[in-house]
Amino acid sequence: MEFGLCCKFYKEDIKYRTYTLKSIKKLDIKSARLKVMDVVESNIQALRKSFEYCSMNGIASFRVSSDIIPHFFNMIDLGVILNNDLESIKNSIKNLDTKGLILSMHPGQYVNMGSPISNVVDNSIRSLKEHFFVAENLGIKEINIHIGGAYGDKETAKKRFVENMKSLLSVDELGLITLENDETNYSITDVVEVAKILGIRAVFDIHHQRVYEMRSDTQNGLEELFLLARDTWKGYGYQRVHISSPKYGFTSFKESKSHSDYINFVDLPQWIFKYDDVHMDVEAKAKECAIKKLRDDILAHGFFI
């Protein structure tokens, strides 16, 4: 089993910077450009340090933040980022040594390709295009999203999602997308169904599935569901899985959604150790410290990784 670090750090002195759209709009174009490029170059250097940290600490996957270039298209629309700036950013990203890491990205909740509202879909495409820019220049092979809302008719929403994905993304763009189950609308069974129609991969989030089943009449074995998702990763040489622990334990649907600082070892199914090609993203607030603690706990319980 390999571990994945998600975006940021808890104690390491590796920081990513940002700015607000409001603050940029207050500046003249020259000052805005200097500010934006300073932040972007700082974030690219933070990426370099992130890759070096992962390499030195045996972490095989890293999730790249969606905010390497904050408000990406807004900066272009405002004339703050110009073609020369884009070329400079491309070159800086391409020159990074990724240390052989498997890289991914995870756009936010506002990417909703199954929405019945055209403006929401347009904005979703806009966000995905920002991610594709970074992915293309950094060699990222996974951009992970959710199916989104059900809108009172889950089957229709799934069909609409499939239609939008096929019609609005190129074949190469679609090939970068992975789909993750959520705790409210779409179980891993739903996600695998959609993923297979689109010919893409399904990411199994163990925490989300356990919370989803708190409100479901159907209780499935987690390993059985894991294997459903695993089937979509054939030929890739690894499988992406997410693990997190609920802050207040698995008590109720409402209380079990939020993430804890660390992973509770009992929330990690023991059968997972049979599959040594799993790359498990640790979605815990303590970030790199949570990975270290989980490794220590695994070894203390007699398992090898």
C-alpha positions as CSV (number, residue, x, y, z in Angstrom):
1,M,0.0,0.0,0.0
2,E,1.1,3.5,-0.8
3,F,-0.1,6.8,0.7
4,G,-1.2,10.0,-0.9
5,L,-0.8,13.5,0.7
6,C,-3.5,15.9,0.0
7,C,-2.5,19.4,-1.1
8,K,-1.2,21.1,2.0
9,F,1.0,20.5,5.1
10,Y,0.2,20.6,8.8
11,K,3.6,21.2,10.4
12,E,6.1,21.4,7.6
13,D,7.1,24.9,6.6
14,I,5.6,24.5,3.1
15,K,2.9,27.1,2.4
16,Y,0.7,28.0,-0.5
17,R,-0.4,31.5,-1.0
18,T,-3.6,33.1,-2.4
19,Y,-5.3,36.4,-3.0
20,T,-9.0,37.3,-3.3
21,L,-10.6,38.5,-6.5
22,K,-11.8,41.5,-4.6
23,S,-8.3,42.5,-3.6
24,I,-6.9,42.1,-7.2
25,K,-9.7,44.3,-8.6
26,K,-8.6,47.1,-6.3
27,L,-5.2,47.3,-8.0
28,D,-4.1,48.8,-11.2
29,I,-3.2,46.3,-13.9
30,K,0.6,46.5,-13.4
31,S,0.4,46.1,-9.6
32,A,-2.2,43.3,-10.1
33,R,0.1,41.4,-12.5
34,L,3.1,41.7,-10.1
35,K,0.9,40.4,-7.3
36,V,-0.5,37.5,-9.2
37,M,2.8,36.4,-10.7
38,D,4.5,36.7,-7.3
39,V,1.9,34.4,-5.7
40,V,1.9,31.9,-8.6
41,E,5.7,31.6,-8.6
42,S,5.7,31.2,-4.8
43,N,3.1,28.4,-5.2
44,I,5.2,26.7,-7.9
45,Q,8.2,26.7,-5.5
46,A,5.9,25.3,-2.8
47,L,5.0,22.5,-5.2
48,R,8.7,21.8,-5.7
49,K,9.2,21.6,-1.9
50,S,6.1,19.4,-1.7
51,F,7.4,16.9,-4.2
52,E,10.8,16.8,-2.4
53,Y,9.1,16.2,0.9
54,C,7.0,13.3,-0.5
55,S,10.1,11.8,-2.1
56,M,12.2,11.9,1.0
57,N,9.4,10.5,3.2
58,G,8.2,7.6,1.0
59,I,4.9,9.2,0.0
60,A,4.0,8.0,-3.5
61,S,1.1,10.2,-4.4
62,F,0.4,13.9,-4.1
63,R,-2.8,15.8,-4.7
64,V,-2.0,19.2,-6.2
65,S,-4.1,22.1,-4.9
66,S,-6.7,23.6,-7.2
67,D,-5.4,27.1,-6.3
68,I,-1.9,27.1,-7.8
69,I,-3.2,30.0,-9.9
70,P,-6.0,31.5,-7.8
71,H,-9.0,32.7,-9.9
72,F,-7.2,31.5,-13.0
73,F,-9.7,32.5,-15.7
74,N,-10.8,35.6,-13.9
75,M,-7.2,36.8,-14.0
76,I,-7.2,36.2,-17.8
77,D,-10.5,37.9,-18.3
78,L,-9.3,41.0,-16.4
79,G,-6.2,41.2,-18.5
80,V,-4.0,40.5,-15.4
81,I,-2.5,37.3,-16.9
82,L,-1.4,37.7,-20.5
83,N,-0.1,35.1,-23.0
84,N,3.5,35.8,-22.1
85,D,2.6,35.2,-18.4
86,L,0.9,31.9,-19.3
87,E,4.0,30.8,-21.2
88,S,6.2,31.7,-18.2
89,I,3.9,29.7,-15.9
90,K,3.8,26.7,-18.3
91,N,7.6,26.7,-18.4
92,S,8.0,27.0,-14.6
93,I,5.6,24.1,-14.1
94,K,7.1,21.9,-16.8
95,N,10.6,22.3,-15.2
96,L,9.5,20.9,-11.9
97,D,10.8,17.5,-11.0
98,T,7.8,15.5,-9.8
99,K,10.1,12.8,-8.3
100,G,8.1,10.0,-9.9
101,L,5.0,10.9,-7.8
102,I,1.6,10.0,-9.1
103,L,-0.2,13.4,-9.1
104,S,-3.9,14.2,-8.9
105,M,-6.2,17.1,-8.5
106,H,-9.7,17.4,-6.9
107,P,-11.8,20.3,-8.1
108,G,-14.3,21.8,-5.5
109,Q,-17.9,21.1,-5.0
110,Y,-19.0,23.7,-7.5
111,V,-18.0,21.4,-10.4
112,N,-21.3,19.8,-11.1
113,M,-21.6,18.4,-14.6
114,G,-25.0,16.8,-13.9
115,S,-26.7,20.1,-13.1
116,P,-30.0,20.9,-15.0
117,I,-28.9,24.6,-14.9
118,S,-26.8,25.5,-18.0
119,N,-24.9,28.2,-16.2
120,V,-23.7,25.8,-13.5
121,V,-22.5,23.4,-16.2
122,D,-20.7,26.3,-18.0
123,N,-18.9,27.2,-14.8
124,S,-18.1,23.6,-14.2
125,I,-16.4,23.4,-17.6
126,R,-14.6,26.6,-16.8
127,S,-13.2,25.2,-13.6
128,L,-12.2,21.9,-15.3
129,K,-10.4,23.8,-18.0
130,E,-8.3,25.5,-15.3
131,H,-7.4,22.1,-13.9
132,F,-6.6,20.7,-17.4
133,F,-4.1,23.5,-17.9
134,V,-2.2,22.5,-14.8
135,A,-2.6,18.8,-15.5
136,E,-1.2,19.1,-19.0
137,N,1.9,20.9,-17.9
138,L,2.6,19.0,-14.8
139,G,1.8,15.5,-16.1
140,I,-1.2,14.9,-13.8
141,K,-3.2,11.9,-14.8
142,E,-6.2,12.2,-12.4
143,I,-8.7,15.0,-12.0
144,N,-11.2,13.6,-9.5
145,I,-14.8,14.9,-9.3
146,H,-18.2,13.9,-7.9
147,I,-21.3,13.3,-10.0
148,G,-23.1,16.1,-7.9
149,G,-26.7,16.6,-7.0
150,A,-29.6,14.3,-7.6
151,Y,-32.2,17.0,-8.1
152,G,-35.0,14.7,-7.0
153,D,-34.4,12.3,-9.8
154,K,-31.1,10.5,-9.5
155,E,-31.4,8.4,-12.7
156,T,-32.1,11.4,-14.8
157,A,-29.3,13.3,-13.2
158,K,-26.9,10.4,-13.9
159,K,-27.9,10.4,-17.6
160,R,-27.5,14.2,-17.8
161,F,-24.1,13.9,-16.3
162,V,-23.0,11.3,-18.8
163,E,-24.4,13.3,-21.7
164,N,-22.6,16.5,-20.6
165,M,-19.3,14.7,-20.0
166,K,-19.4,13.1,-23.4
167,S,-20.5,16.2,-25.3
168,L,-18.5,19.0,-23.5
169,L,-15.1,17.3,-22.9
170,S,-12.6,16.0,-25.4
171,V,-11.6,12.3,-25.3
172,D,-8.3,13.3,-23.8
173,E,-9.9,15.5,-21.2
174,L,-12.4,12.8,-20.3
175,G,-9.6,10.3,-19.9
176,L,-8.2,12.4,-17.0
177,I,-11.4,12.4,-15.0
178,T,-12.0,10.0,-12.1
179,L,-15.3,9.8,-10.3
180,E,-15.7,9.5,-6.5
181,N,-18.7,8.4,-4.5
182,D,-20.2,10.7,-1.9
183,E,-22.1,10.3,1.3
184,T,-25.4,11.8,0.2
185,N,-26.4,11.1,-3.3
186,Y,-24.2,8.6,-5.1
187,S,-22.8,5.4,-3.7
188,I,-19.8,3.7,-5.2
189,T,-22.2,1.4,-7.0
190,D,-23.8,4.4,-8.8
191,V,-20.3,5.8,-9.5
192,V,-19.0,2.6,-11.0
193,E,-22.1,2.3,-13.2
194,V,-21.5,5.8,-14.6
195,A,-17.7,5.4,-14.8
196,K,-18.1,2.3,-16.9
197,I,-20.4,4.0,-19.3
198,L,-17.9,6.8,-19.8
199,G,-14.9,4.4,-19.8
200,I,-13.2,6.2,-16.8
201,R,-12.0,5.3,-13.3
202,A,-14.0,5.2,-10.1
203,V,-12.3,6.3,-6.8
204,F,-13.6,4.4,-3.7
205,D,-14.0,6.7,-0.7
206,I,-14.4,4.3,2.3
207,H,-15.6,7.0,4.7
208,H,-18.2,8.4,2.3
209,Q,-19.6,4.9,1.6
210,R,-20.0,4.1,5.3
211,V,-21.9,7.3,5.9
212,Y,-24.0,6.8,2.8
213,E,-25.1,3.4,4.0
214,M,-26.3,4.9,7.3
215,R,-29.4,6.1,5.3
216,S,-29.6,3.1,2.9
217,D,-31.6,0.0,3.2
218,T,-28.8,-1.9,1.5
219,Q,-25.7,-2.8,3.5
220,N,-22.8,-4.0,1.3
221,G,-19.5,-5.5,2.2
222,L,-16.8,-2.8,1.8
223,E,-14.4,-5.2,0.1
224,E,-17.0,-6.2,-2.4
225,L,-17.6,-2.6,-3.3
226,F,-13.8,-1.9,-3.4
227,L,-13.5,-4.6,-6.0
228,L,-16.3,-3.1,-8.1
229,A,-14.2,0.1,-8.3
230,R,-11.0,-1.8,-8.8
231,D,-12.3,-3.2,-12.0
232,T,-12.2,0.3,-13.5
233,W,-8.4,0.6,-12.8
234,K,-7.3,-2.4,-14.9
235,G,-4.2,-1.5,-16.9
236,Y,-3.2,1.5,-14.7
237,G,-0.9,-0.4,-12.3
238,Y,-2.5,1.1,-9.2
239,Q,-5.9,1.9,-7.7
240,R,-6.9,5.2,-6.0
241,V,-8.7,5.0,-2.7
242,H,-9.6,7.6,-0.1
243,I,-9.6,7.1,3.6
244,S,-10.7,9.4,6.4
245,S,-12.1,9.1,9.9
246,P,-15.2,11.0,11.2
247,K,-14.4,13.6,13.8
248,Y,-17.1,12.3,16.1
249,G,-17.0,8.6,15.0
250,F,-19.6,6.7,13.0
251,T,-22.5,7.7,15.2
252,S,-25.2,9.2,12.9
253,F,-25.5,10.4,9.3
254,K,-25.1,14.1,10.3
255,E,-22.4,13.6,12.9
256,S,-20.3,11.3,10.8
257,K,-19.6,13.5,7.8
258,S,-16.8,15.8,9.1
259,H,-13.2,14.7,8.9
260,S,-11.0,14.1,11.9
261,D,-7.4,15.4,12.3
262,Y,-6.0,11.8,12.1
263,I,-7.1,8.4,10.9
264,N,-8.5,6.0,13.5
265,F,-6.8,2.7,12.7
266,V,-10.1,0.8,13.2
267,D,-11.5,2.7,10.3
268,L,-9.0,1.2,7.9
269,P,-10.3,-2.2,6.8
270,Q,-7.8,-5.0,7.3
271,W,-8.6,-6.6,4.0
272,I,-7.0,-3.6,2.3
273,F,-3.5,-4.9,3.1
274,K,-4.0,-7.7,0.5
275,Y,-3.8,-5.1,-2.3
276,D,-0.3,-3.7,-2.4
277,D,-1.0,-1.6,-5.5
278,V,-3.5,0.7,-3.6
279,H,-2.6,4.4,-3.5
280,M,-4.6,5.7,-0.5
281,D,-5.2,9.4,-0.2
282,V,-5.2,10.3,3.5
283,E,-7.9,12.9,3.9
284,A,-7.1,14.1,7.4
285,K,-6.6,17.6,8.7
286,A,-3.2,16.8,10.2
287,K,-2.0,16.0,6.7
288,E,1.6,14.7,6.7
289,C,1.4,14.1,10.4
290,A,-1.7,11.9,9.9
291,I,0.2,9.8,7.3
292,K,3.1,9.3,9.8
293,K,0.8,8.3,12.6
294,L,-1.2,5.9,10.4
295,R,2.0,4.2,9.3
296,D,3.1,3.8,12.9
297,D,-0.3,2.4,13.8
298,I,-0.2,-0.1,11.0
299,L,3.2,-1.3,12.0
300,A,2.2,-1.5,15.6
301,H,-0.7,-3.7,14.7
302,G,1.6,-6.2,12.9
303,F,0.9,-5.2,9.3
304,F,3.6,-4.4,6.7
305,I,3.4,-1.7,4.1
